[in-house]
Each structure stands twice: as C-alpha cells, then as structure tokens.
Amino acid sequence: MERLKRKLFYEQGGHASQLLRIMQDIAGDDADRRGGGMDVLTEKNCTWVLVKLRIDIRRMPQPGEEIQISTWPGKSRLAIYPRSYEIKDAAGEVIVSGLSTWVIMDMGSRSLISGESRGIAVAGEEEGRVQPQRKVSVPEGGREYELTPSADQIDCNGHMNNAAYLDAVEPMLPEEYRGRELRAIAVDYEHEILPGRHAAVRAVAQGESCFFEGSMEGRTCFRISETFAV
C-alpha cells in the first residue's frame, strides 16, 4: 500500500503541539484505511495509545505555509507499533521528520494488549521499524509547577491528549529559551493523566535543552525534552 500523503496549510506557527496534532490526524486516517482505525478498535473495546515520540526539526513551518505530510507504519514487534512521519515544504525539502511508538490498550482494564489477540493487524513497512530508543533523562533540580488538565485537554480515550502535554508545559519554558528556534522534541508517555487529577511537574534548563518531568502519586507520568538552536 502506498504511503498516505496530504497537503495542507500550516495554521499555527511556532507551537510544538501543532506538529503533533497534524501527525495524529494523518496517523488516524492511515490506520483507518489499513484496517486498524478507531472504529475497528472501539468495536473490540480497545484503543491506540502513544507511548513515545521523537521529532527532528530542520525548521518549523510558517503560519499559512503549504506543507505536505506523509506517514507510514513500521513492522510491529512484541505488541509495539511504530509509525514514521515526514513533512516537506513546497520545494519538496524535508523540514520535519518524526517517529512515534504506539500500543493498544484495553479500555476496560486500561492494560496493554497485542492487536493480534483481538484480530487487529496493521501491515507495516520494514523501513519504518523502530530502533531502540533511550528514555528521556531529566536532570535533577529545576522549578516546580502543578498540572491539572482542563476539560478541553481530555480526549476520546478519557485521558489527557498527547498534544496537550506540549501545550501544558509551554508556559513553564524558562525565559532564556523563548523566541529560539525549536530543533527537536522527545516525549515519553508512561502513565495516563485522568480528568481531575493533579500532576507535579519539574522544569529543568540544561544547555540547549529544557526538560519536563510530570509525576503523580509517586510515579512518573511523562518526560519531555525540547532542544533549541544555538
């Protein structure tokens, strides 16, 4: 099957969450056409959950710029489903590339399952196979904040949306990074944040990167690193 490609105008410049939102949208459409979309999973009482995200940014799209995004799934292994992305400008140059790692969650038990156990299979390309990815390592110290998801940050899975994490930490970004060009994003999603729950977040500046770690009831919920141009 050919890779799904879509042209669109980038509506919002400079916000990391916008990149993730357009990646999520095209990923959902591609899963639909490959037989593993949300309608299929919902019938089997399960859903897709993003657990890792890595985005490399040559440059951010500008507001109103026409871009082309493409996506394709890699070969699944041990109930891990990789997915790759590319964003090109009008000249055909790759300006953003991404790699995400997905799993399938049973909505009743909130536990992870293999798609094959429910008769769900999404054919993937060998080129998209996930390579071992190190966890985001957050340095000690930093400034502390509180995160409580708002109603519009909760998605159809009943937990905080993947892109909303990037929105939530943006006001926590130290002053010295504001206005600088974003070059890379890495996110590890470890435990979901449910409506009405409160997470403690540490924001740590180190060199060209800023790190965020959210925890709740003694366990880590997410780790984020954002790296900026010198």
VENGI-V559447 format. One record per residue. N is the residue number from 0. D_FIRST is the distance of its C-alpha to the first C-alpha in whole Angstrom. Layout:
BEGIN
n-><N:N>
d_first-><D_FIRST:D_FIRST>
END
This chain:
BEGIN
n-><0:1:2:3:4:5:6:7:8:9:10:11:12:13:14:15:16:17:18:19:20:21:22:23:24:25:26:27:28:29:30:31:32:33:34:35:36:37:38:39:40:41:42:43:44:45:46:47:48:49:50:51:52:53:54:55:56:57:58:59:60:61:62:63:64:65:66:67:68:69:70:71:72:73:74:75:76:77:78:79:80:81:82:83:84:85:86:87:88:89:90:91:92:93:94:95:96:97:98:99:100:101:102:103:104:105:106:107:108:109:110:111:112:113:114:115:116:117:118:119:120:121:122:123:124:125:126:127:128:129:130:131:132:133:134:135:136:137:138:139:140:141:142:143:144:145:146:147:148:149:150:151:152:153:154:155:156:157:158:159:160:161:162:163:164:165:166:167:168:169:170:171:172:173:174:175:176:177:178:179:180:181:182:183:184:185:186:187:188:189:190:191:192:193:194:195:196:197:198:199:200:201:202:203:204:205:206:207:208:209:210:211:212:213:214:215:216:217:218:219:220:221:222:223:224:225:226:227:228:229>
d_first-><0:4:7:9:12:15:19:22:25:27:29:31:32:33:32:30:29:27:25:24:24:21:19:20:19:15:15:16:14:10:12:13:10:9:12:14:16:19:20:19:21:24:24:25:27:25:23:21:24:23:25:25:24:24:24:26:27:28:29:29:28:31:32:31:28:25:22:18:17:13:12:10:11:12:14:16:20:23:21:20:17:16:15:15:16:17:19:21:24:24:25:22:23:22:24:23:21:20:19:20:20:20:22:22:26:28:30:33:34:32:31:27:26:23:20:20:24:23:20:17:14:11:9:9:9:13:14:14:16:19:23:26:27:31:32:33:37:39:43:46:48:47:48:47:46:45:41:41:38:39:38:35:34:33:30:28:28:32:32:32:29:27:28:32:33:32:34:37:38:38:41:42:41:44:46:46:42:42:41:39:36:33:31:30:29:29:29:30:30:32:34:33:36:37:38:42:42:43:42:44:42:43:42:43:43:43:43:40:38:39:38:38:39:39:41:42:44:44:41:38:36:34:34:33:34:34:35:36:37:41>
END
